[in-house]
Amino acid sequence: MIHMRRNVFDRMVKLFEIAYFIAKDERPFTSMAKLVALEKHHNVDLGEAYGNNQACRIFTRYNAQILRDPLQQHLSPIWPRDPASYPYHSLFTDGTTDKSVSEREVVYVKIFRDGESCMKMMGLMDVEHANATALKESLVDYYQDYIGLGDGEELDFGTTGCIGACADGASVNFGIHRGMMTQLREDMPWLITVHCVAHRLELAVKDAFKNSYFTEQVHPILLKVFAFYSRSPKRYRELREVAAMKQVKVISLKRAEGTRWVAHRLKAMEAFLRNYPCLIAHWEDVSNAARKDIKETDKAMIVGFLRRLKRVDFMAQFSLYMDLLASLSAISEVFQRADISLQQLKETVSLHLTLLRDLRAQQGKVSSMMVDHFRKEVSDQAGTTMYREVDMIGDLGVAEEKLEAERELITSAILEKLEERFADFTENPVLSSCEVFDHTIWPVDRIKLSSYGVDEVALLLDHFKVPLQAQHVNLIEAKREWGQLKVHIANHYQDVPYTAMWRSIFLRRREAFPNILHLVAIMMVLPISNAQSERAFSAMGRVLTDWRRSLKTDILSDLLLISMEGPQEVADFDAKAAATKWLLDVSGKRRPNRKGQASEECEGDAAVLVPNDDAGQDELGEITLDSVELGEDWEEGDLQLVDSENDEGEGEMITIE
């Protein structure tokens, strides 16, 4: 318990809010002094203490802890758990090596709360060596420390509720013999390990496009065109002048490279196609013999561009690949969602495989959006082929034949690679059995429904027996409840969407199905996509500037947590809780006024800090730290401000518990 003046506490809260704003806005700690000075200029009372970068660093740690506390309490077996809660979760890891050549892993967790799953950032962990054993040991140590188990305490994975893990497909993660996931399954035989589906899609497309027309013809041209303009402001200015004469607007050209294989190439193609008439007009001008300011080598390169890009078969193939990449990009966007479910994954893959099969099976001319647009824009008049005011080279009929042949080859390759990469979601008995929880595919006939999914549920209950029994789930009762649950859903939720249906049941009918819903909760947190970690790396790139390479991992983890998961507005962040936590932790070591020279007297659990006369009673009253007194309604984690009378009549005093 701490007794202090309310105005002193209010100052501390304001300082914590400033520190939160700095971290949320991804500013350096040195901004603290400038913002404090600005607030004082606006007559805000902030005192004379803690207006520096060192204080900002400390306050940021406590601000981050306030954001971290709910997740740690949810995961920790030490904290008393709500009997109605579901502690099941999956871990997600991805590695990065920054410019300081330190290996770090970002760790996320997928939890189930309030009837739906959500992704939460745990933080960053250091890895001494980037091999499978070191990764596994680092992850286990980090996880054990995060959930509050000390070094001497044994980690019982069965009681933690960890049921899955996800990472990219590197051999260090998924090596058959000693990969990190293989080693984790030795400790947790029930663990479901998944290669991130977003990463799988990228690999499948890269494999399918290998040696294709896109890889050998389209992609190199996109890179050369981007390089031609990105290295010369003069050329880009001339391109804008050409666009102005045509009364159109040039959009920025994109580089057809990047971490998102599909998205980056599609954006590059879209920008190129939008600028196509202006690009051709500019190159024709630059390659003109009258232009003496252009090097002959550059003119030769531009003539090569024109010869390729004015071919009608090139633009026909270009349109085909834009259609294919647009379809694949739609899959990628779904796979990058933080809340993607197993049902959504299977639905998306099945839908696009069907579309690709239909495209491959078409008789005659291929038909799709960009190809149709190409056919609408191209014309063949009196032996001259025109496309968007550009005089094209080549025969349109031949271009159509090549288009049809390429369509057959590339769709077959994409289908083969997608089916290969996503086969385990149908071949793995545990993952395929989870399909029974999708009520949209249940049989309509009630007799067939009564026996539907019985074997699959039995398989799942047996596979997850250890974590289920650790939560006191009755496996026999769960099987009985499965039949009742199906009838209830068929009667009341037949036309309700999948996610909304399960959320409603968890919030309204939890008591009616206390055992089987544990299995549903496990299904909801199965690991699917690790794309969220890529967003963390993007934020890390903004936070970890060249001037901040010496930031320690724990500080960087705090900054990333606030940046990515803290409330957008400072007013929505509980700075009072952070300030209270700090005061309770450091009372007896520091006080909210660095000018005073405190004397400390310790008696048992009590410590008294008395400022010297220089501080002034209006700056800081007596601070007393006693053993915390808990009221009858107090729960762990509660922080209270209680008004207290000031016998000396020198202003309102408050008690922080």
Secondary structure as UniProt FT lines:
FT   STRAND          2..5
FT   HELIX           6..24
FT   TURN            25..26
FT   TURN            29..30
FT   HELIX           31..41
FT   TURN            42..43
FT   HELIX           53..75
FT   TURN            83..84
FT   STRAND          89..97
FT   TURN            99..100
FT   STRAND          103..113
FT   TURN            114..115
FT   STRAND          116..126
FT   HELIX           132..146
FT   TURN            147..148
FT   TURN            151..152
FT   HELIX           157..160
FT   STRAND          162..167
FT   HELIX           171..174
FT   TURN            176..178
FT   HELIX           180..187
FT   TURN            189..190
FT   STRAND          192..195
FT   HELIX           197..209
FT   TURN            210..211
FT   HELIX           214..218
FT   HELIX           219..230
FT   HELIX           233..245
FT   TURN            246..247
FT   HELIX           261..286
FT   TURN            289..290
FT   TURN            292..293
FT   HELIX           296..309
FT   HELIX           312..335
FT   TURN            338..339
FT   HELIX           342..361
FT   HELIX           369..377
FT   STRAND          378..381
FT   TURN            382..383
FT   STRAND          384..387
FT   TURN            388..389
FT   STRAND          390..391
FT   HELIX           396..421
FT   TURN            422..423
FT   HELIX           424..427
FT   HELIX           429..433
FT   HELIX           434..437
FT   HELIX           439..441
FT   HELIX           446..451
FT   TURN            452..453
FT   HELIX           454..463
FT   HELIX           465..470
FT   TURN            471..472
FT   HELIX           475..492
FT   TURN            494..495
FT   HELIX           498..508
FT   HELIX           510..512
FT   TURN            514..515
FT   HELIX           516..524
FT   HELIX           531..543
FT   HELIX           546..548
FT   TURN            549..550
FT   HELIX           553..565
FT   HELIX           570..572
FT   HELIX           575..586
FT   TURN            588..589
FT   TURN            594..595
FT   STRAND          599..603
FT   TURN            604..605
FT   STRAND          606..610
FT   TURN            613..615
FT   TURN            617..619
FT   STRAND          623..625
FT   TURN            632..633
FT   TURN            636..637
FT   STRAND          641..644
FT   TURN            647..648
FT   STRAND          653..656
//
